[in-house]
Amino acid sequence: MSIAPTVQAQAATEADGLDVGCLARDTLNDYLSRAYGEGRIAQAQLQNGHQVELFLSRRGTWTLVELMPDGQGCVHAYPKCAGRHREPHINC
């Protein structure tokens, strides 16, 4: 059974202006929990030594984060239309 969300064409990246880019891992985890109610549901090790983590909330919002060896976590994707709280200026 797969719990990964279907991204389709509505994923945003750091370049699209998410208010959080890269932060210390604990700070980013706390932010996603506090701001969106998201908790880590999956993680995987990449061949380059980085990790990716998927965060999900009960409301259906999700965030994909890449963790660097230096302890920084960078947001790579989230759905633009998963909730008006994420991108209120986008018509979904």
C-alpha positions as CSV (number, residue, x, y, z in Angstrom):
1,M,0.0,0.0,0.0
2,S,1.4,3.4,-1.0
3,I,0.7,6.4,1.2
4,A,2.7,8.9,-0.9
5,P,0.6,11.7,-2.4
6,T,0.0,12.1,-6.1
7,V,1.9,15.2,-7.0
8,Q,0.8,15.8,-10.6
9,A,1.5,19.2,-11.9
10,Q,0.7,21.2,-8.8
11,A,3.9,20.8,-6.8
12,A,5.8,23.9,-5.9
13,T,9.5,24.2,-5.3
14,E,11.7,26.5,-3.2
15,A,12.0,28.8,-6.2
16,D,8.2,29.3,-6.2
17,G,8.5,31.3,-3.0
18,L,7.8,29.1,0.0
19,D,8.4,31.2,3.1
20,V,10.7,28.5,4.4
21,G,13.7,27.4,2.3
22,C,16.4,25.7,4.3
23,L,16.6,25.5,8.0
24,A,18.2,23.4,10.7
25,R,16.4,20.0,10.7
26,D,14.8,20.4,14.1
27,T,13.7,24.0,13.4
28,L,12.1,22.9,10.1
29,N,10.4,19.9,11.7
30,D,9.0,22.1,14.4
31,Y,7.8,24.7,11.8
32,L,6.0,22.1,9.7
33,S,4.3,20.7,12.9
34,R,3.3,24.0,14.3
35,A,2.3,25.8,11.1
36,Y,0.6,22.9,9.2
37,G,0.1,20.1,11.7
38,E,2.5,17.9,9.6
39,G,4.5,15.0,11.0
40,R,7.1,12.8,9.3
41,I,5.6,9.7,7.8
42,A,8.4,8.4,5.6
43,Q,12.1,8.9,5.0
44,A,14.7,7.4,2.7
45,Q,18.5,7.6,2.3
46,L,19.7,8.9,-1.1
47,Q,22.9,7.7,-2.8
48,N,24.5,11.1,-2.3
49,G,24.3,10.7,1.5
50,H,21.3,13.0,1.8
51,Q,17.9,11.9,3.1
52,V,14.4,12.8,2.0
53,E,11.5,13.0,4.4
54,L,7.8,13.2,3.7
55,F,5.6,15.1,6.1
56,L,1.8,14.8,6.1
57,S,-1.1,16.3,8.1
58,R,-4.6,15.0,8.9
59,R,-5.9,17.8,6.7
60,G,-4.1,16.4,3.7
61,T,-1.2,18.9,3.4
62,W,2.2,17.4,2.7
63,T,5.8,18.6,2.4
64,L,8.8,16.9,0.9
65,V,12.1,17.8,2.6
66,E,15.7,17.0,1.7
67,L,18.2,16.7,4.6
68,M,21.8,17.6,4.0
69,P,24.7,16.0,5.8
70,D,25.3,19.3,7.6
71,G,21.9,19.1,9.4
72,Q,20.1,21.5,7.1
73,G,16.6,20.6,5.8
74,C,15.4,22.1,2.5
75,V,11.8,22.1,1.3
76,H,11.6,20.6,-2.2
77,A,7.9,20.2,-2.9
78,Y,4.4,20.8,-1.5
79,P,1.0,21.0,-3.2
80,K,0.0,24.5,-4.1
81,C,-3.7,23.8,-3.6
82,A,-3.7,21.5,-0.5
83,G,-5.3,24.3,1.6
84,R,-5.9,27.9,1.4
85,H,-3.5,28.5,4.2
86,R,-0.5,27.4,2.0
87,E,-1.0,29.7,-1.0
88,P,-4.0,32.0,-0.5
89,H,-3.2,34.0,-3.6
90,I,-3.5,31.0,-6.0
91,N,-6.9,30.1,-7.4
92,C,-7.4,26.4,-7.0
